[in-house]
Amino acid sequence: MPFFAHASGFTMKDGHMYEVGGDFNIHFAMPAESTERIATQLLGKGKGRDLDKGDAEADEPRKRFREVSDETSDGLKIVHREDIDFHRQLTSGSNYCTHSAFYGGRVVAVKVFHGPRAKESWKLNHAWAKSFLHSNVSKIVGISGENESESPFLVVDGVSDRKMNSLLAKALRTDLNKSVQLSMKTVKGLAAGLSYMESQNLLSKGIFSNLKWENFDIFASGSDEPVLSIHLPHTTAHGPHPAPSFYYPEDHRGGIEILDGLCQNLFSELTSLLYGDSPERALDIDDSVENYSKVTQTSREGHSNFVGDVSSSTEVKTPRREVRWKLDKSANNRSLESIVRQFEDHLDCVSVSSADSPLRRITASPDQWVSHRCPGYLREEITLTADMSRSVVVAHQYPSQSEICTICGQLVQYPGIPVPHHMRQPSPKINTSTPSIRSYVPHTFSAQSSATWQRPPLVDFFTPEVTKNSSTSNVRRRVSIACIKCRNRKVKCLPAPYQEPPQCTRCLKMNLECQYITVTEEWGQRGSLMMPEQHISLQALFSGL
């Protein structure tokens, strides 16, 4: 081992070396009697204590060392809580918390169980995860002692003090290409971890075969790879699970389904974290990228040449960036291993420092109801699918329904487009006259009106109601034959048999929420169709006119 390998800042004079800094190695020979003399001076300072004859005082350090180094029959260290330096909480569940901590000279994650069933949950999770050995699955390296009854814990290695969503959020704020690469690495890592569990038959053993995406936490490793941490049923962060006797074989979730749920939830949380909204997007599973209007060329900086009504003199702000995961038609016929291989091969061909986008970029044509046109708006959607050849970056020039515009800060709502249930608010009082739909002109919101604006009410699903001011002879009730998804896509909507509440075959196949809107219609002059609910929406939106 060379002496000067890591040494620095030294000076030499007359063959002597002074003030050596850095790390260096010293090799020298020492006679046996010198070693014995030094050991005696350090341990007993010349008192000649015999450590092999049961001297309690001299043997105390050795006893403490044995306690720290105690191991279970599984080879896991028994860790004492005073040896752990807690940093911050990463996540929590109904009866556990996961903390970032410092132990044994490195960063670890500590999963602490609490509550009346803490000991039972601790034993269950320990027995389940002790044999994991994969870079994308958390590895247990230590446990609390058996006498730790109130708050037993597990020490997990390979997890940094960051979560994957915080890494993705930072990348989306700064650079598109880094965001694409990190998003691909995330999907690849999640698929690799789940593929490992499938290969070990860990997803098909009794109660464990009923694991869902809600049973997983996603952390980040030191190399920015996702790390899956499992919390077994009745310890989930999303509420209690049924007892084992209530599980049925038909509830089994395959690795592909768990991967889909993990990606959907992670990327949805990411959008909400960055922009404070959860807009519904129009791209469904069966859509192909060829449905978009045109393919644009990508420059070295990763930006495309847009064709639109935004002038070249307009200053373009940082684009709104989102990540989306969509299963393609053949996803059910693919294995997790094939998804890992595709994403891995694609990442190997892309340099981390490359300015070229790893995915091709296309520009979407605006929807027919678009009326919110803030100059300088740009949304870049990183759309990943199980088939890497269909993964693209989709650029949008206009905000979509239920989205907060990054230019003006307004919640976008187009007349006639239903708002999801979770976005609805109570009906505001309206004292102004109703503007005509034909005479509508886009209106710039003032700061005062935007501060007091509330989302207008819409007709509730499956509950046809008649407005109080309308005559019953002049009003008819109609439930639309097509669901909202099919109406927006302008496709045939076929009802699925024996479904309660009613669902169409398309939404049932794609596991989407099928919604039918009830419309109250009033006949006006010349047979024209007037919808009072539409008028109310316009009053609320453009009360400043």
N, C-alpha and C positions, 0 to 999 in steps of 0.2 A: 504494500500500500504506500504510494509516494507521499513524501512529506509536504510538498508544495501544491498538492491537488486543489485545495480551497483556501490556501493562505493568502494574505494580502497585507499591505501597509508595513512591510518590514524593511529594516535598514541593516546594512552590513558595513563593518569597519574593522580593519586589521584582522580579518578572518573570523570575527565574532558577529552574531546576529542580535539585533535589538528591536524591541517593540513589535513583535509579531502579532498581527491581527487576523481575524477570520478563523476558519476551521482548519486544523492541521493534525497530523498524526505523529506521535513520538514512539519510537521503537528502541528499547534498550533491554539489556539482560540484567537480571537481579538474582544474586545468590539466594538459596533457599532460606539460609539463616536470617538474611535481611528481611525477607517477606514475613517470616514468623515474628521478628522483632517489631515490625511496623504494625502487624495485626494485633499484637499484644498491647502496644501503646494506644491504638485506636479504641479497642474494646474495654480494656481494663486499666490502662495507664500504669502498667507495671505491677498490678496486684496479683497477677497470675491466676485469674479465674478460669476454672475448667468448665467449658460449656457442655461437656459430655456427661457431667456428673449431676445434672439437675439443678444448677444454680438458677433460682427463679428470676432474679433480677437481670442476669445476663441473658436469659432465655426469653424475656418479654418481647423484644423486637422480633424474634423469630416467630413467636406465637401470633403477633399481629400480622406478620407477613403471610402466615398460613391461613388466617381468617380471610384476608383479602383475596388470596389465591384459591379459595375453596371453589370446587366445581361440582356440578351435578353429574349424574350418570350419563347425561347427554353431551357432556363436554362444555356446557355453558357456565360462565362465571357467575358466582353469587355476589351481587353488587350491593354495597351498603349505601344508603341514601346520602350519608354525609360525604361520600366521595364524588357525588354528582353536583355539578354547578349548573343550575337551570338558567336558560337564557330567555326564551319567550315561548308563548303558546302558539302552536301551529294550527291545530284543529281540535274539535271537541265533539263528543257524542252524548248519548243519553246517560251513559255510565262510565265514560272515559275521557281523558284529555291527552293529547300528544304534544310534547314540549320539545323544543330544540335545547340541547344541553351540551356541556363539555365534560367528557369523562375519559380518563386514561390518555390525556394529551391529544384528543381528537374530538371533532364535533359528532354527536350522535343524536338520535331521537329517543325520547323516553315516553312510553305509553303508560299512563297511570290510570288504574281502575278505581272507581269509587262507588258507593251505594251499597245496599243490603246484599247484592249478589256479586260484589266485586271479586271475591276469592274464586267463585265459580267461573266467572268470565275470564279471569286471569289464567286459570288452569286450562280452560277450553282453548283460548287463543294461543297459549304456550304450546300445548300439545299439537295444535294444528299447524303452526308456523315454524316450529323448531327445525324442521328438515329442509326449509327453503334454501336454495343455493342458485341464485340467478341475479344478474346485474340489474334487472328491472323489477325485482321483487325484494322487499325489505328482509334483511337477515338479522335474526335475533342473536346477540352475542352475550347477553347477560340477563339475569332475572333477580328479583328480590328474594330474600330468604323466606323460608316457610313461616317464620315468626312474624312476618310483615302482613298482618291480617287486615288492617284498616285500609291501606292504600298500596296494594301490591302493584308492581310495575314490571315492564319489559324494556330492556335496552336494545335499540335497533341501530345497526351500523350501516354506513353507506348512504345516509340521508343528510343533506345539508340543512342549513337554517332557513331555506327558502322553499316556497311551494311553486309548482310548475306554472300556475296561472300568473304569478307575479313576474316570472321570467318572460312569459309570452307577452304580458302587458307592456313590459319595458321595451321589448323588441318591436311591437306594433307601433309604439309611439315614435320610434326613431328611424327604422329602416325596413323597407318592404322585403328585400331579398333575405335579410337575416330572419325576418318573420316567417317567410316561406320555409326556410331550412329548419328553423326551430319547430315549426308546426309539423313538418314531415317527420322530424326526429321524435316528436311527441307521439304521433300515431304509431310509428314503427316500434317505439319502446313499449307502449301499452299492448300492442299486438304481440310483441315478443314475450312479455311477462305472462299474458294469458295463454299463449301457445305453450309455454313451459308448464303451466299448471295443467293444461289438457294432456300434455305428453306424460305427466306423472299421474294421470287419472285423478287429479285433485278436485276437479269440477264435477265428478260423478260418483262421489262417495256419500251415500245417505243424505243427511241434512245439508251437506255442503254442496250438493248438486243444485240446490235452490238459491244459490248466491245470485245476487243481482248487482247492478252497477252501484246501487246505494250502499253496498257493503265494502266499497273501496275508497281509500284516500289516495290522492296523487301528490307525491312529494318530488323534489328534484335532487339528483345526486350532485356530486362535486363537478362532474363533467356535463352538467345540464341535460342529463337523461332523466326521463320520468321513472319514478320508483313507486310501485304499487304496494300499499299497505292494506291488509285485510282486517276488517272487524266483523266477527261472526254474528249470526242472528242473535237478536235481543241486545246487541251492543252497538247497533247502527246509529249513525248521526241523524237519520231521518225518521226516528221513531221506532217503537218496539215491533218486533216481528212475531208471528204466531209461534206457538210451541211446536217442537218437532213432530208431534202427533198430528198436526194440522197440515203437514206438507204432503203434496201429492206428486206423482211422477210427471203429470202433465205441466207442472209449474217449472220444469227444468229450463234453464236458460243456457244456451250454448255460448261458446267464447265469442262468436261473431256478434250475438245480441248484446253481450256485456260490453264489448268494444264499442258498439254503436251507442249505447247509453252513456258510457264514459266520455266519449268524444263530444256527443251532443251537449251533455251537461257542462263539461269543462269549457267549451267554446261559448256556450250561452252565458255562463257566469263571467267569462272574460269580457264579452260585449257589455254586459250590465256594469261590470267594474269600471270599464273605461268611459262609457258614455251615459250610464244611468237609465237605459231603456232596454226594451226587449222586443224589437220589431219583428213582425212575421214576414218571412220572405216567400217569394212565389215559386222558387225552384223546387220541384218535387223529385222523387226518386227516379222516375221514368224519364225525366227531362235529359236531353243530351246537349252538349255544348254547341251543337250545330244550330240550335234554335235561336241563338243570338244573331244580331244583325250583321256584324262584320268583325273580322279579325284585324287587329292593329299591330303594327310593327313596334317592337320594344327597343328602346335606346339602351346605351351602355349604363345609364344611370337607373334603369328600371322604370322609366316613365314612358307613356305612350303618347302618340300624337292624336289628340281628340278632334273630332268633327262635331261641332255643336254651336250653340248660341252664346258661348262664353268668349268674350273678346280677348285678344292676346295681351291687352294692356291690363287686364284684371289680375291682381295678385292672388295666386293660388295658395291657400293655406295648407297646413299639414293634412293630408287626406285622412278620412275616417277609414280605419282598417278593421276588418273582421275576419275570423276564421270559421269556416263551415265544413261540416263532415256530412257526406251523403252516401248512402248505400246505393250501388248501381244494380242493374237488373240481375247480374250474375253473381251478386255478393253471396247468396246462400250456397252457391256451388263452389265457393272459394274457401280455402283453409286459411287459418291465421298465419301459418308458416309461409304461404304464398304471398300474403300481404306484406309480411316482414321482408321477404326476399325482394319484392318489387321496390319497396321504399328504400331499402338498403342499397340496392344497385343504383337507384336514381341519385341518392345522396353521395355515393362514392364518385359519381361523375361530375359533381359540382364542388368547386373549391369554395372554402369558407369566405375567402376574401374576394371572390369573383363579383364583378359588378353586373353580370348578366343574371336575369331572373331565372331560377331553376324551372319555372313553369311558363308555358305560353300564356300570353295575355290577350284577352278579348274585351270588346266594349259592348255593353248591353244596350239595346234600343229601349227608349222610355215607354212606360205603360201608357195606355190610352187616356187614363184619368189624371195624368200628371199636370198639376197647376202650380206647384211650389218650385220655383226656378231661381234659386239664389246663385248669382254669378260666383264662380270660384269653387263651387261645391264639387267634391270628388270622393267617392267611396270605392275602396278596393277590397273585394271579397276573395280571400284565399279559399277556394273550394276544393277540398280533397275528397277523393273517392277510393274505394277498394281497388279499382283499376286505375293505375297511375297514368295511363294514357289519356284518361278523361279528366284528370285534375288540371285546373286552370286558375288564373287570376282574372276575375271578372270586374271590370271597371264600370261604375255607374256615375252618371252626371247629375242625377236628381235624387233627392231623398225619397224613401218609401213610406208607406203607411205606418203610423205609430212610432216614427223615428224622430228624435230630436235633431234638428238641423244643426250641423257644426258651424254654419256661417252666421245665422241669425238667432240660434238658440231656441227656436219655436218647435213645439210638438206638431208634427205634420199629420194632418187628417184631411183626406180628400172627401168631398161630398158624395154620399151614396155608398161609401166603402165601410162595411161594419167594423167596429172596434172590438178586439177580443174582450171577453168578460173581465179579465183581471185588470184591464186598463180603464174600465168604465167608472164614471163618477156620478153623483146625484145631479138631477136636472137643475140647471140654473134658472132663475126667474128672468123672464124676457118681457120688457116693456116697450120695445121698439117695434116699428113696422117690419113686416117680412119682405126682404128684397126678392125680386123675381129671379128665377134661375137664368132666364134668357138675358137679363140685364146685368148679370154678374161680371164684375171687373176685378182682377187680382188686386188686393189691397195690402199695402205695407203696414205691418203692425208697429204701433208705437210702443215705447218702453212702458207707458202707463197701462195700456190695454193688455200687454203681454204679462204683466205682473198679476192681473186680476182674471185672466182668461181661464176658463174651465172647459173641459171636454164636453161637448153636447151629448144629450141622451140619444140612444138609439132604440129601435124596437127590439124587445127581448125575444129569444128564440122559443118556439113552441107555445107562445102565449099571445094569441091575437087579441088586441084590444081596440075599442072604438073611441076616438077622440070625443071629448065632451061637447065641443061646439059644432060637431058635424051631425047632420040628420041621418037617422038610421035608414031611411029610404034611399039616401044618396050615397051610402057607404057600403062597400062589400069587403069581406075578409078573404084573403087568399094566402095559402102557404105555397111557397115556390117549390116547383117539382125538382129542382136541382139544388144540391148543397152549395155552400159558398165556394169551396175549393173548385168544384166542377164549373160553377158559373164563371169564376175568374179565369179559368183555363179554357172556357168555351168548349167543353167536351161533354159527351153524353153521360148522364148520371143515372146509374141503375141501382135500385134499392137492393140491399142484401137481405135475404130471407131470415126470419126468426132472430132479428136483432132488436134489442130494447136497451137504450133508446134507438130510434131508427138510424141506420148507417147505410151508406152506399158501398157498393163492392170495391170501388177504387180506394176510398178512405180506409176501409177495413183491411184491404190488402197491404196498404202502406202504413198501417197502424197510426193513422192520423185522427184527430178529433173531427167528427163529421157534424157540421152545424147547418141547420135549415133556418133561414130567416123568415119571420112572419111580416108581411107588408100590409098595412091598412091603406086602402086605395079609395079615393073620392073622385067621382066623375064631375068634371067641370063642363064648360061650354064646348060645343063641337066634339064632344066625346073625348076631350083631352084628359089625360090621367094626371091627377095631382096627389102627392103624397105628403100629408101634414108633417110626418116625421122628418122628411127632407127639408121642409121649410124651417123647422126648428133648428136643424143642424146649421143651416145657413145663417139664421139669426145669431146663433151663439158664436159662429166663426167670424162673422163680419159685422158685429154690432157697432164697429167704429165708423161704418159708412154713413 
